[in-house]
Amino acid sequence: QVQLVESGGGLVQAGGSLRLSCEASGRVISINAMGWYRQAPGKERELVAAIRTGSSTNYQDSVKGRFTMSSDYAKNTVYLQMNSLKPDDTAVYYCRGSTTYGSVYWGQGTQVTVSS
């Protein structure tokens, strides 16, 4: 089992920045990919950024150049640095982890609200 806990969401004005954190616990050694997703009201959940072991990070086109995903393996934590935020970035942001066993785990989500 893997547990994922997000933090760092909040309310920010357009043009501002936030950093989200996702701390993994449990069988973290089995994790081979991590990702950030978001879901806005009335919309489907969408990929924001993801990285797989040994590969580079992939970003959704709308966040390229503004968001950066990084990892601190010593802390079993991944981050999503979000700069130049726009009202369209408003959503619940979820951390997702997948394992070598084919299991997928989600965090509880953290709300990001960008005011215009």
C-alpha positions in Angstrom: 0.0 0.0 0.0 1.0 3.6 -0.7 -0.4 6.7 0.9 -0.2 10.1 -0.7 -0.9 13.3 1.1 -1.0 16.7 -0.7 -0.5 20.1 0.8 0.2 23.6 -0.2 -3.0 24.7 -1.9 -4.7 28.0 -1.3 -6.1 31.2 -2.6 -3.8 33.4 -4.8 -4.2 36.3 -7.1 -3.5 35.9 -10.8 0.2 36.1 -11.5 1.1 34.7 -8.2 2.8 31.4 -7.2 2.1 28.4 -5.1 4.0 25.2 -4.4 2.2 22.0 -3.9 3.7 19.0 -2.0 2.9 15.4 -2.1 4.4 13.1 0.5 4.4 9.4 -0.1 4.5 6.7 2.6 4.1 3.0 2.8 5.7 0.9 0.1 7.3 3.9 -1.6 10.1 1.7 -3.0 7.5 0.2 -5.4 6.5 3.6 -6.9 7.7 3.9 -10.5 5.8 7.0 -11.6 4.3 10.1 -10.0 2.0 12.7 -11.4 -0.1 15.8 -10.7 -3.6 16.0 -12.0 -6.3 18.6 -11.5 -10.1 18.7 -11.8 -12.0 21.9 -12.2 -15.8 22.1 -11.4 -17.8 20.5 -14.2 -14.7 19.2 -15.9 -12.9 15.9 -16.1 -9.7 15.2 -14.2 -6.7 16.1 -16.4 -3.0 15.5 -16.3 -0.8 18.4 -15.3 2.6 16.9 -15.0 4.0 13.4 -14.6 7.4 11.7 -14.4 8.3 8.0 -14.7 11.5 6.5 -13.3 14.3 7.0 -15.8 12.3 9.4 -18.0 11.8 13.2 -18.2 8.9 15.0 -16.9 5.9 15.6 -19.2 3.7 18.7 -18.9 0.3 19.6 -20.2 0.8 22.3 -22.9 -1.1 24.9 -20.9 1.3 24.8 -18.0 4.6 24.5 -19.8 7.0 27.2 -18.8 4.9 28.1 -15.7 4.8 24.8 -13.7 7.7 22.7 -12.6 7.5 19.2 -11.1 10.4 18.1 -8.9 11.3 15.4 -6.4 13.1 15.0 -3.1 13.7 11.2 -2.8 15.1 11.6 0.7 11.8 13.0 1.8 9.6 10.8 -0.4 8.0 14.0 -1.7 7.2 15.4 -5.1 6.5 19.1 -5.6 4.6 21.2 -8.2 5.9 24.7 -8.3 3.2 26.8 -10.0 4.2 30.3 -11.2 2.3 32.9 -13.2 -1.0 31.4 -12.1 -4.2 32.1 -14.0 -7.8 31.9 -13.1 -8.1 28.9 -15.4 -5.7 27.0 -13.1 -8.3 27.0 -10.4 -9.0 23.3 -9.6 -8.6 20.6 -7.0 -5.1 19.2 -7.5 -4.4 15.6 -7.0 -1.2 13.6 -6.6 -1.1 10.2 -8.3 1.4 7.4 -7.8 1.7 4.1 -9.7 3.7 1.1 -8.7 5.6 -1.7 -10.4 2.8 -4.0 -9.4 0.3 -2.0 -11.5 -1.5 -0.3 -8.6 -2.5 3.3 -8.7 -2.9 5.5 -5.7 -4.4 9.0 -5.3 -4.1 11.7 -2.7 -7.1 13.4 -1.2 -6.6 16.6 -3.2 -5.8 20.2 -2.4 -7.8 23.2 -3.6 -6.1 25.9 -5.7 -8.1 29.0 -6.3 -6.7 31.8 -8.5 -8.6 35.1 -8.4 -8.6 37.5 -11.2 
